[in-house]
Amino acid sequence: MAGNPLLKGLAPMHPGEFLRDITLPALDLPKAEIARRLGISRQTLYDILDQKQPVTPAMALRLGKFFGNGPDFWLNLQREYELRTLEPKMAEELAAIEPVAA
């Protein structure tokens, strides 16, 4: 995966980490209130913040509406995290795949 050369060497960031460390502290709202406003359980919010659950398309819609930045930001963050985390784990398997000439 070519990706952004500016990100080379940086660990991928799970959307939950972004929420936990950057976004939510700026809101100064209790997590229970944030969960209520998102229409999700506190446990679901905590699972995302603890990186135990991914940001699904439905969750991206909720977060995008809540923060006003749309679902694409959240889905792209999740996609980038998954690709950058999975690719090194699959390196050997991917190296064995012979590309087809177009």
C-alpha positions in Angstrom: 0.0 0.0 0.0 1.6 3.3 -1.1 -0.4 5.6 1.2 0.6 9.0 2.4 4.4 9.4 2.6 4.0 11.9 5.4 2.5 9.1 7.5 5.5 6.7 7.0 6.8 5.5 10.3 3.8 6.7 12.3 1.6 4.1 13.9 -1.9 4.0 12.5 -4.6 5.7 14.6 -7.8 3.9 15.4 -10.8 6.2 15.3 -11.5 5.4 19.0 -8.0 6.6 19.9 -8.7 9.9 18.0 -12.0 10.2 19.8 -10.6 9.4 23.3 -7.4 11.5 23.1 -8.3 14.4 20.9 -11.9 15.0 20.2 -13.8 14.1 23.4 -11.6 16.0 25.8 -12.3 19.2 23.9 -16.1 18.7 24.3 -16.0 18.8 28.1 -19.1 16.5 28.2 -19.5 13.3 30.2 -19.2 10.2 28.1 -22.7 9.1 29.2 -24.1 12.3 27.7 -22.1 11.8 24.4 -23.4 8.2 24.2 -27.0 9.4 24.8 -26.7 12.1 22.1 -25.3 9.6 19.7 -28.1 7.2 20.5 -25.8 4.4 21.5 -25.1 2.6 24.8 -22.2 3.8 27.0 -20.7 0.3 26.5 -20.6 0.7 22.8 -18.9 4.1 23.1 -16.4 2.7 25.6 -15.7 -0.2 23.3 -14.9 2.2 20.4 -12.7 4.3 22.7 -10.9 1.2 23.9 -10.4 0.1 20.3 -12.4 -3.0 20.8 -15.0 -2.1 18.1 -14.5 -0.5 14.7 -16.3 2.5 13.5 -19.0 1.0 11.3 -20.8 3.0 8.6 -23.8 3.5 10.9 -21.5 4.8 13.6 -19.7 7.0 11.1 -23.1 8.5 10.2 -23.8 9.2 13.9 -20.3 10.7 14.6 -20.4 12.7 11.4 -23.7 14.2 12.3 -22.7 14.9 15.9 -19.4 16.5 15.1 -20.6 18.1 11.8 -17.7 16.7 9.7 -19.7 13.9 7.9 -19.3 10.2 7.9 -16.4 10.0 5.3 -13.9 11.3 7.8 -14.7 8.5 10.3 -14.9 5.8 7.7 -11.6 6.9 6.1 -9.9 6.9 9.5 -11.2 3.4 10.2 -10.2 2.1 6.7 -6.7 3.6 6.9 -6.2 2.0 10.4 -7.4 -1.4 9.2 -5.3 -1.4 6.0 -2.1 -0.2 7.7 -2.5 -2.7 10.6 -3.4 -5.6 8.4 -0.9 -5.2 5.6 2.2 -6.0 7.6 0.5 -9.1 9.1 -0.3 -10.3 5.6 3.0 -9.4 3.9 4.1 -13.0 3.4 0.8 -14.1 2.1 0.5 -11.0 -0.2 4.0 -11.6 -1.6 3.0 -15.1 -2.7 0.2 -13.7 -4.9 1.2 -13.3 -8.5 -0.4 -10.2 -10.1 -2.4 -10.6 -13.4 -1.4 -8.4 -16.3 -4.2 -6.2 -17.5 
